[in-house]
Amino acid sequence: MAEIAHIRVRALHRHIQDAAGLAPSEWLTQQPIACARDLLEETNFSIDEITPSYGFGATTNFRQYCRTTTGLPPASNRCHFRITIQRPRASYRRNLTRTSS
């Protein structure tokens, strides 16, 4: 990465440390779980579908790593951080139809 950016390795490490607040090795270790958590929160993919995409090998490895890094098992993580889009309340929808006529 440093070569591609045309900077020294040490400078790249400092940039990552400043931007992420983590050592480069820690940041690289956390990226797969962050991406997998995003999929858990934003999609209906099963844990079995997510696990191989991010190099966790077996589903049990992902479950253990998720619990270790987030404090929650994947299913709880999905429920706790799920992004939901709520439909407007019925009264709000009725008001919209009255004003648009």
C-alpha positions as CSV (number, residue, x, y, z in Angstrom):
1,M,0.0,0.0,0.0
2,A,2.8,2.4,0.8
3,E,4.4,1.8,-2.6
4,I,1.2,2.5,-4.4
5,A,0.7,5.7,-2.4
6,H,4.4,6.6,-3.0
7,I,5.1,7.1,0.6
8,R,7.3,5.2,3.1
9,V,5.9,2.4,5.2
10,R,6.4,4.3,8.4
11,A,4.5,7.2,7.0
12,L,1.6,5.0,6.0
13,H,1.5,3.5,9.5
14,R,1.3,7.0,11.0
15,H,-1.5,8.0,8.6
16,I,-3.5,4.9,9.5
17,Q,-2.9,5.4,13.2
18,D,-4.0,9.1,12.9
19,A,-7.1,8.3,10.8
20,A,-8.3,5.1,12.6
21,G,-6.9,5.5,16.0
22,L,-5.5,2.0,15.7
23,A,-2.3,0.3,14.8
24,P,-2.4,-0.8,11.1
25,S,-2.4,-4.5,12.2
26,E,-5.4,-3.9,14.5
27,W,-7.2,-1.9,11.8
28,L,-6.7,-4.7,9.2
29,T,-7.9,-7.3,11.7
30,Q,-11.1,-5.4,12.5
31,Q,-12.1,-4.7,8.8
32,P,-13.6,-8.1,8.0
33,I,-15.8,-8.0,11.2
34,A,-16.9,-4.5,10.4
35,C,-17.9,-5.4,6.9
36,A,-19.7,-8.5,8.1
37,R,-21.5,-6.6,10.7
38,D,-22.7,-4.1,8.1
39,L,-24.1,-7.0,6.1
40,L,-25.8,-8.3,9.2
41,E,-27.4,-5.0,10.0
42,E,-28.4,-4.0,6.5
43,T,-29.4,-7.2,4.7
44,N,-31.2,-10.4,5.4
45,F,-28.2,-12.6,4.4
46,S,-27.8,-15.5,6.8
47,I,-24.7,-15.9,8.9
48,D,-23.8,-18.9,6.8
49,E,-23.9,-16.7,3.6
50,I,-21.8,-13.9,5.2
51,T,-19.1,-16.0,6.9
52,P,-17.1,-17.3,3.8
53,S,-17.1,-13.9,2.1
54,Y,-14.9,-12.4,4.8
55,G,-12.4,-15.2,5.4
56,F,-13.7,-16.5,8.7
57,G,-13.7,-20.1,7.5
58,A,-16.3,-21.9,9.6
59,T,-19.5,-20.1,10.9
60,T,-18.4,-21.0,14.5
61,N,-15.2,-18.9,14.0
62,F,-17.3,-15.9,12.9
63,R,-19.7,-16.3,15.8
64,Q,-16.8,-16.4,18.3
65,Y,-14.9,-13.5,16.7
66,C,-18.1,-11.4,16.6
67,R,-18.8,-12.1,20.2
68,T,-15.2,-11.3,21.2
69,T,-15.0,-8.0,19.3
70,T,-18.5,-6.7,19.8
71,G,-19.6,-8.4,23.0
72,L,-22.7,-9.8,21.2
73,P,-23.3,-12.9,19.1
74,P,-24.1,-12.2,15.4
75,A,-27.9,-12.7,15.8
76,S,-28.1,-10.3,18.7
77,N,-25.9,-7.9,16.8
78,R,-28.3,-8.0,13.9
79,C,-31.3,-7.3,16.2
80,H,-29.6,-4.6,18.3
81,F,-28.2,-2.6,15.4
82,R,-30.7,-3.4,12.6
83,I,-31.4,-0.5,10.3
84,T,-35.1,-0.3,9.9
85,I,-37.2,1.9,7.7
86,Q,-40.5,2.5,9.3
87,R,-43.7,3.1,7.3
88,P,-45.5,6.3,7.9
89,R,-48.3,6.1,10.5
90,A,-51.8,5.5,9.1
91,S,-53.0,9.0,10.2
92,Y,-50.0,10.6,8.4
93,R,-50.9,8.7,5.2
94,R,-54.6,9.8,5.5
95,N,-53.5,13.4,5.8
96,L,-51.4,13.1,2.7
97,T,-54.2,11.8,0.7
98,R,-56.6,14.6,1.9
99,T,-54.2,17.4,1.0
100,S,-53.2,16.0,-2.3
101,S,-56.8,16.0,-3.6
